[in-house]
Amino acid sequence: MFQVNLSLKVLREMPQRAEDAKGVALVTLSKDCQELAFRCDCTSLSYLFILPECYHAARQALASLRIWLSEDTKYNDFIQT
């Protein structure tokens, strides 16, 4: 659940981070989005990567929830046997 909460926090804070900094510093983005910016040669236009950053955070939250649900199901099966 920690990973889910962390990912959701990133999603909630992204608009405020962009507004406070008058843009988005590349170093505040995830490693994946930083690598994407370098591959596309868009390091000076880091605000373009806000949406991919949000998708990345949402994907991490969903993956963590899937793992948690899977483990929870295994635990319920374990208790029933």
SERODREN-439859 format. One record per residue: y, x negated, z of N, C-alpha, C in turn; residue number from 1. Coordinates in Angstrom, 2 decimals. Each point is the difference from the previous one (the first is absolute). Layout:
REM residues N
((Y X Z) (Y X Z) (Y X Z) NUM) ...
This chain:
REM residues 81
((-1.19 -0.81 0.00) (1.19 0.81 0.00) (1.26 -0.86 0.00) 1) ((-0.10 -1.21 0.51) (1.17 -0.88 0.01) (0.49 -0.26 -1.41) 2) ((-0.93 -0.27 -0.94) (0.38 -0.28 -1.38) (0.66 1.22 -0.64) 3) ((-0.51 1.18 0.30) (0.59 1.23 -0.54) (1.42 0.16 0.52) 4) ((0.18 -0.17 1.30) (1.34 0.14 0.58) (0.95 -1.05 -0.56) 5) ((-0.47 -1.21 -0.20) (0.84 -1.06 -0.56) (0.41 0.34 -1.43) 6) ((-0.93 0.47 -0.81) (0.30 0.37 -1.37) (0.98 1.16 -0.07) 7) ((-0.20 0.99 0.85) (0.92 1.13 0.03) (1.39 -0.41 0.46) 8) ((0.06 -0.95 0.91) (1.29 -0.51 0.46) (0.74 -0.68 -1.15) 9) ((-0.70 -0.77 -0.80) (0.61 -0.65 -1.16) (0.56 1.05 -0.96) 10) ((-0.78 1.05 -0.23) (0.46 1.06 -0.90) (1.25 0.70 0.53) 11) ((0.03 0.25 1.31) (1.16 0.68 0.58) (1.24 -0.89 0.01) 12) ((-0.17 -1.29 0.19) (1.14 -0.91 0.13) (0.55 -0.49 -1.33) 13) ((-0.74 0.15 -1.09) (0.42 -0.57 -1.27) (1.39 0.49 -0.46) 14) ((0.29 1.31 0.04) (1.35 0.42 -0.43) (1.11 -0.60 0.87) 15) ((-0.25 -0.09 1.29) (1.02 -0.55 0.89) (0.18 -1.50 -0.23) 16) ((-1.09 -0.72 -0.24) (0.10 -1.43 -0.27) (0.80 -0.25 -1.26) 17) ((-0.22 0.83 -1.02) (0.74 -0.17 -1.26) (1.48 0.29 0.20) 18) ((0.32 1.01 0.80) (1.39 0.37 0.23) (0.71 -1.02 0.88) 19) ((-0.65 -0.48 1.05) (0.61 -0.96 0.92) (0.31 -1.33 -0.67) 20) ((-0.91 -0.46 -0.82) (0.14 -1.33 -0.59) (0.74 0.02 -1.32) 21) ((0.47 1.16 -0.42) (0.62 0.14 -1.33) (-0.94 -0.54 -1.06) 22) ((-1.26 0.30 0.20) (-1.05 -0.47 -0.89) (-1.23 -0.33 0.83) 23) ((-0.97 -0.57 -0.63) (-1.24 -0.34 0.69) (-0.27 -1.49 -0.21) 24) ((-0.17 -0.70 1.09) (-0.35 -1.42 -0.10) (-1.47 -0.09 -0.38) 25) ((-0.29 -0.87 -0.93) (-1.37 -0.15 -0.50) (-0.97 -0.36 1.13) 26) ((0.47 -0.76 0.96) (-0.89 -0.44 1.09) (-0.40 1.14 0.93) 27) ((0.71 1.13 -0.05) (-0.36 1.13 0.86) (-1.12 0.84 -0.61) 28) ((-0.34 -0.25 -1.25) (-1.06 0.74 -0.67) (-1.35 -0.62 0.30) 29) ((-1.05 0.74 -0.27) (-1.35 -0.51 0.22) (-0.30 -1.16 -0.94) 30) ((-1.01 -0.75 0.34) (-0.41 -1.15 -0.81) (-0.35 0.44 -1.43) 31) ((-0.68 1.14 -0.13) (-0.38 0.51 -1.31) (1.23 0.29 -0.86) 32) ((1.01 0.63 0.58) (1.21 0.32 -0.76) (0.81 -1.26 -0.31) 33) ((-0.02 -0.96 0.89) (0.67 -1.27 -0.29) (-0.66 -0.69 -1.18) 34) ((-1.33 -0.02 0.01) (-0.72 -0.63 -1.12) (0.28 0.74 -1.31) 35) ((0.07 1.32 0.06) (0.31 0.78 -1.19) (1.39 -0.34 -0.52) 36) ((0.96 -0.16 0.89) (1.36 -0.36 -0.39) (0.03 -1.37 -0.68) 37) ((-0.75 -0.95 0.54) (-0.05 -1.33 -0.60) (-0.69 0.04 -1.36) 38) ((-1.08 0.77 -0.11) (-0.70 0.10 -1.29) (0.88 0.62 -1.07) 39) ((0.83 0.99 0.40) (0.87 0.68 -0.97) (1.33 -0.72 -0.17) 40) ((0.20 -1.08 0.73) (1.25 -0.77 -0.05) (1.19 0.88 0.34) 41) ((-0.16 0.80 1.04) (1.06 0.91 0.44) (0.39 -0.26 1.45) 42) ((0.04 -1.23 0.41) (0.27 -0.30 1.40) (1.43 0.35 0.40) 43) ((0.91 0.06 -0.94) (1.39 0.35 0.35) (0.22 1.51 0.01) 44) ((-0.99 0.76 -0.43) (0.09 1.46 -0.02) (-1.03 0.61 0.94) 45) ((0.02 -0.46 1.23) (-1.05 0.41 0.94) (0.02 1.49 0.32) 46) ((1.13 0.66 -0.19) (0.05 1.44 0.28) (-0.92 0.79 -0.92) 47) ((-0.37 -0.58 -1.14) (-0.95 0.65 -0.90) (-1.38 0.15 0.62) 48) ((-0.27 -0.77 1.03) (-1.33 -0.02 0.59) (-0.11 0.84 1.26) 49) ((1.01 0.83 0.28) (-0.08 0.91 1.15) (-1.10 1.02 -0.21) 50) ((-0.06 0.60 -1.18) (-1.02 1.01 -0.27) (-1.41 -0.59 0.05) 51) ((-0.26 -1.14 -0.67) (-1.34 -0.60 0.15) (-0.32 -0.36 1.44) 52) ((1.00 -0.40 0.77) (-0.21 -0.32 1.42) (-0.44 1.24 0.76) 53) ((0.64 1.13 -0.29) (-0.39 1.26 0.67) (-1.41 0.41 -0.41) 54) ((-0.33 -0.17 -1.28) (-1.36 0.32 -0.45) (-1.02 -0.91 0.69) 55) ((0.35 -1.26 0.13) (-0.89 -0.96 0.66) (-0.23 0.40 1.46) 56) ((1.07 0.36 0.69) (-0.12 0.41 1.41) (-0.81 1.28 0.12) 57) ((0.23 0.95 -0.91) (-0.77 1.25 0.04) (-1.47 -0.27 -0.28) 58) ((-0.29 -0.88 -0.95) (-1.39 -0.33 -0.32) (-0.69 -0.64 1.20) 59) ((0.72 -0.88 0.71) (-0.57 -0.63 1.19) (-0.27 1.04 1.09) 60) ((0.92 0.94 0.17) (-0.19 1.03 1.02) (-1.22 0.87 -0.34) 61) ((-0.14 0.37 -1.26) (-1.14 0.82 -0.40) (-1.32 -0.76 0.13) 62) ((0.01 -1.27 -0.35) (-1.23 -0.81 0.14) (-0.39 -0.10 1.47) 63) ((0.98 -0.19 0.87) (-0.30 -0.09 1.43) (-0.53 1.33 0.53) 64) ((0.57 1.10 -0.46) (-0.49 1.31 0.43) (-1.42 0.25 -0.49) 65) ((-0.30 -0.42 -1.24) (-1.36 0.15 -0.53) (-1.00 -0.78 0.85) 66) ((0.35 -1.22 0.35) (-0.88 -0.82 0.84) (-0.19 0.66 1.37) 67) ((1.09 0.47 0.57) (-0.07 0.64 1.32) (-0.89 1.23 -0.06) 68) ((0.16 0.84 -1.03) (-0.83 1.20 -0.13) (-1.47 -0.36 -0.20) 69) ((-0.26 -1.03 -0.78) (-1.36 -0.44 -0.23) (-0.64 -0.48 1.30) 70) ((0.72 -0.80 0.75) (-0.52 -0.50 1.28) (-0.18 1.14 0.99) 71) ((0.89 0.96 -0.03) (-0.11 1.14 0.89) (-1.25 0.82 -0.32) 72) ((-0.28 0.17 -1.27) (-1.21 0.72 -0.42) (-1.25 -0.74 0.44) 73) ((0.00 -1.33 -0.16) (-1.14 -0.80 0.44) (-0.22 0.15 1.51) 74) ((1.11 0.03 0.75) (-0.12 0.12 1.44) (-0.58 1.36 0.38) 75) ((0.44 1.05 -0.67) (-0.53 1.34 0.29) (-1.51 0.05 -0.32) 76) ((-0.40 -0.61 -1.10) (-1.43 -0.05 -0.33) (-0.78 -0.78 1.05) 77) ((0.59 -1.08 0.48) (-0.64 -0.82 1.02) (-0.21 0.79 1.29) 78) ((1.00 0.75 0.40) (-0.09 0.78 1.24) (-1.05 1.10 -0.13) 79) ((-0.13 0.60 -1.17) (-0.94 1.10 -0.18) (-1.44 -0.48 0.00) 80) ((-0.24 -1.27 -0.31) (-1.40 -0.48 -0.03) (-0.43 -0.54 1.33) 81) 
